[in-house]
Amino acid sequence: MQDFRVADLVFSYNNHELISLLKDRGAAIIKHDWKEVENVRSKITAKLKEKDTLYEWTRPTTAFITFEEEEGKIFAKETLKDTKHPFLNHSLKDACEPTDIIWENRHYTKTDITKREIIYYGGIILVLVLSFYLIYFLSVKSIQQT
């Protein structure tokens, strides 16, 4: 049996809610809004007191394993083919290319992204319509003055 080495092992977690709360707390600290800092701290504390929250925030949901050589990946996939790993309870899959994923945005659903696109396109259309009416209004005023 050949010796295959793991170059890197990174876990991802379902803790986007905690990260969002910590960002809010950081923004409040920057603004010196100590009431908001305390408010966010109490939200974090309340969330941690809920059943299984700490477990959900600290349990890895995905493991990204980088092997030093391609043969290591192939060996691991063939060895563990059609078996679920007891730690994550999932089979091995190839990851997407790193450039295909914005890692900070993995928790957004397709519905969230579609809603944001609709809002952005609606805003663009609104600005275009308003600029059309402004140009039209100014053109009419200019014609009336001459």
C-alpha positions in Angstrom: 0.0 0.0 0.0 1.3 3.4 -0.9 1.5 6.2 1.6 -0.7 9.2 0.7 -0.4 12.5 2.6 -3.0 15.0 3.3 -1.8 18.5 2.5 -4.7 20.4 4.1 -7.9 19.7 6.0 -10.5 22.4 6.5 -13.9 22.1 8.1 -16.9 24.4 7.4 -19.6 25.0 9.9 -23.2 26.1 9.9 -22.4 29.2 12.0 -23.4 32.0 9.6 -25.9 33.3 12.2 -23.2 33.6 14.9 -20.9 35.4 12.4 -23.6 37.8 11.5 -24.3 38.6 15.1 -20.5 39.1 15.7 -20.4 41.5 12.7 -23.3 43.4 14.2 -21.5 43.6 17.5 -18.3 44.8 15.8 -20.2 47.5 14.0 -21.7 48.6 17.2 -18.3 48.8 18.9 -17.0 50.9 16.1 -19.9 53.3 16.6 -19.4 53.3 20.4 -23.1 52.2 20.7 -22.7 50.3 23.9 -26.5 49.6 24.2 -26.4 47.8 20.9 -23.3 45.9 21.9 -25.1 44.7 25.0 -28.2 44.0 22.9 -26.3 41.8 20.5 -24.4 40.1 23.3 -27.7 39.2 24.9 -28.9 37.8 21.6 -25.8 35.6 21.3 -26.2 34.5 24.9 -30.0 33.7 24.4 -29.2 31.8 21.2 -26.5 29.8 23.0 -29.0 28.8 25.7 -31.3 27.3 23.1 -31.2 23.6 22.8 -28.5 22.3 20.4 -27.4 25.7 19.3 -23.8 25.3 20.5 -23.7 21.9 18.9 -25.0 23.2 15.6 -22.5 26.1 15.5 -19.5 23.9 16.4 -20.3 20.7 14.5 -18.5 20.5 11.2 -20.9 20.2 8.2 -18.3 19.7 5.5 -14.6 18.7 5.5 -12.4 19.9 2.6 -9.5 17.5 2.2 -6.6 18.4 0.0 -4.2 15.6 -0.8 -0.6 16.3 -1.8 -1.0 14.1 -4.9 -4.0 13.3 -7.2 -3.4 9.6 -6.5 -4.3 10.2 -2.8 -7.7 11.5 -3.8 -8.4 8.7 -6.2 -7.3 6.1 -3.6 -9.6 7.7 -0.9 -12.6 7.8 -3.3 -12.2 4.2 -4.3 -11.5 3.0 -0.8 -14.5 4.8 0.7 -16.8 4.4 -2.4 -20.5 4.1 -1.4 -19.7 4.2 2.3 -20.7 7.0 4.6 -18.0 8.5 6.8 -19.0 8.1 10.4 -17.8 11.6 11.4 -19.8 13.6 8.8 -22.2 10.9 7.7 -21.6 11.6 4.0 -19.8 10.0 1.2 -16.8 11.7 -0.5 -17.4 14.1 -3.3 -15.2 16.2 -5.5 -15.3 19.9 -4.5 -16.0 22.6 -7.0 -13.1 24.7 -8.2 -12.3 27.3 -5.7 -13.0 30.1 -8.1 -16.5 28.9 -8.6 -17.6 29.6 -5.1 -17.8 32.7 -3.0 -17.2 30.9 0.3 -18.6 33.6 2.5 -22.0 33.4 0.8 -22.6 29.6 1.0 -25.5 30.0 3.4 -27.7 32.0 0.9 -30.4 30.0 -0.8 -31.3 30.3 -4.4 -34.5 32.1 -3.3 -32.5 34.7 -1.3 -30.3 35.4 -4.4 -33.4 35.7 -6.7 -35.0 38.1 -4.3 -31.9 40.3 -4.2 -31.6 40.2 -8.0 -35.2 41.4 -8.3 -34.6 44.2 -5.9 -31.4 45.3 -7.7 -33.0 45.1 -11.2 -36.1 47.0 -9.8 -33.8 49.7 -8.4 -32.0 50.0 -11.7 -35.3 50.3 -13.6 -36.5 52.9 -11.1 -33.4 55.0 -11.6 -33.6 54.8 -15.3 -37.3 55.8 -15.3 -36.6 58.7 -12.9 -33.7 59.9 -15.1 -35.9 59.7 -18.2 -38.6 61.9 -16.5 -36.0 64.3 -15.3 -34.4 64.7 -18.7 -37.9 65.0 -20.3 -39.0 67.6 -17.7 -35.8 69.7 -18.2 -36.1 69.4 -22.0 -39.7 70.7 -21.9 -38.8 73.6 -19.6 -35.9 74.5 -21.9 -38.2 74.5 -24.9 -40.8 76.6 -23.1 -38.2 79.2 -22.2 -37.0 79.7 -25.7 
